[in-house]
């Protein structure tokens, strides 16, 4: 789950240098063991002296082992390099053959197996050819160290190549061999932590027997100290190298995942991690990407939901569910409608009419939202908005509703000017505003529900809007709304007394605005 920080060519170069360095270290360990450590000292010497042929054999062994492993690796790597070129040229990743996909995921194991096989062949050959079991032990030490370092290092470096073949990160669908983290740790411990103590015991027993039979026990004892120091240095050095590589291989993906989770916590749902292994860490990366994909889908649905209803209604539905019922609240309701809409539909083609209404609604709704109102219903050419509901509680709901109506009328003037310039018909609207107690909540059935307000104030707002045609004023306020205003002198409303409202038995006083 690490990001690609180097080009593929740079990564291949690092892999080659890793292989050479590990083989050189393994060969050096083997050389020192077979030439200096394993042979018992003769005379008073603590260790056996190096001979020119020993150095020549060391150089030849390093060259043969590295070149053989390199040639075999290059041959097996050829299909991977071929498909890498195709993918970088634009070929779809879905065309990647299964055999190549498996080889990509298993390459750290394959390269390590090549190294191990080369060292094993060398150990068996030199052991039987020279008829010396010590050669088998010495070469096995170097091979174990080399194989462990090569696998740990290549497993870390190869993660920069994997995303080229699996851009979607779906590694788990490929039926490849999986070396789980627990097995990887056990293997590293066994190759380094177990072999060193065992070999140490063997060499100590040999030196102990030689000490009992030696004519110069001081030389044998000094040699035993050298052997112990040699094994201690080898164990600590290789153990530290492997520990660092294995720790990075485990910790780095976790750190990447931690940083990605922090971004998701900040609502960055487009966050995605690169999945570069098919073990438990890769599985976590895949599930994280699936989780963020679900979050993105959920956020998209919530945004779409917020387009069909107000964002406040959408958030309330997500938070508390969609239960039916409501609560009594004192608020202000505003009802706006386009005048002569029926005749307008007869004059314009449907597509042009829809475009006109959408443009108009966008202008009006933006004003309502800017003043804190909640649009609860669109009726084709009408808008029902509420100020001071449980979704947008406010103490100055009457002032906000009136300020919204005034700004809507100003926005309509600018809207009509643009329509005249474009040669399209202009619109006229009426706005009714009423305040009082209403029931605000969800109504409907199990198939479909709607958040709305019900009560005398809601009905009165619709009646006042309809009355604007006869009254000759674009905005009418109920008596309750007018007296709830905190900025009466700035409104400029005047009363219309003895007004008959459809559906009401008694005549009422309403207030008109000419804005």
Helices and strands as residue ranges (DSSP letters): H 8-32, I 33-37, H 52-88, G 93-95, H 98-129, H 133-157, H 159-165, G 171-173, H 181-188, I 189-194, H 195-213, H 217-265, H 280-308, H 311-320, E 325-338, H 341-347, H 350-370, E 374-378, E 382-387, H 397-421, E 429-444, E 449-454, H 456-471, E 475-478, H 479-484, H 488-491, E 494-499, E 508-513
